[in-house]
Amino acid sequence: MARPIVATMLGLTLDVAVADGQGPEPPLVVRKVRVESVGDGRRVMITLNRAPDGGRGSRLDNPLRLEIDIDGPPAEAGQEPFPVMDEVVSGVRARAREGGPSIVLRPQTENVCC
């Protein structure tokens, strides 16, 4: 039976289901990404299929965006957009990378970010 785990890191909330069984861990997959307004800021909720091995966030320029790399067995290559209706974040997409998924958030303007 799976039990939910919620972990918070760098203002990022990861919500995952962890299986109680043994065996090789499945590839880490991003199932859902939500952006919520919290006071003057934003909370990014990322739902994964299992607990990650780690993660980190970084600011990227030209164009300005926030990248969140989550560590774990990589899934197949590909990109998936997640719909967002937000005044600050204009777009969210997840892509596969060698060390696990990467989530990229794009701000509405260059004046709002990180």
N, C-alpha and C positions, 0 to 999 in steps of 0.2 A: 504494500500500500504506500502511496506517495504522501509526503507531508510537505507543506509549504515552508519555505525559508525566506525571510526578508532580511537583507543586509543593506546598510547605507554606507556609501563611500563618496567623498568629494561632492556631497549634495546630490548624489545619484542613488536611486533606490532600485535594487535588483530583486525581482520576485521570481523565484524558481521552485520547481517541484523536484524533490530528491527521491529516487527509488531506494527502497530498503534492500534490494537484492545485490548480489555480488556479480562480478563479471566486468568485461571491458566497458569503459564509459562511452556513451554515444557522442557523436560530434556535438559541439556547442552550437545551438541554433537560437536566433532571436525570434521570438514568437509575436511580440507586440511592443510598441514604443508609444508612450503617451507623454504629453507635456502639460503640466498643470501650473496655474498661477498660484504663487504663494507670497503674499505681501507684495513687495516690489520686485520679486524675483520669480524664477521658474524652477519647478521640480521635474526632472526627467525620470519616468518610470519605465524600466526595461524589463520585460518578461522573457525569461530564458527557459529552455527545456530541462536544464539541470544546473547545479551549483557551478560557478566559474572557478578557475584556479587563481584568478587575480584580475586586476584591471587598473587602468590609468586614463586620465584625460589630458588633452593638450589643445592649445589654440593654434589654428593654422591661418595663414594669411594668403591673400591674392587668389581667390576671394576669401574673405573672413568667414571662418566656421569653427566649430568645436568638434573635436574627434574624441571618441571614447573607445579605447581598445580593451576588449575583454579576452582574457587568456583562457584557453582550453583547447581540446582537440578540434581542429578546423573542420568545418562542413564543406560541402562542394562549393566551388566558385560560383559567384553570382551576386546580384545586387537586388535589393528589395526596397522600394519606397514605402514609407508609412504616412498615411494622411494625417495632417496637423491643421487645426483651426486655432491659431494663436496670434496675438498682436506682436509678439517679439520673435518667435521662431517661425520661419517661412517654410521650412522643409526638413524632413528627417529621412535618412536612408541607412540601410545596413548592407555591408558588403563582407564577403569572406576574405580573410588574409591568412597567411601561413600559421600564425599563432592563435587564431580564433577570430571571432567576428569583430568588426569595427563599425561603430555607429557614428554618423556624421550629422550634426545639427547646423543648419544654415539660418543666420539671423535675418530679420526683415530688412534691416539697414546696417550700414557700416558703423553707425554710432552706438549700436547695442550689441554688446558681447562680452564675454569672458572677463 
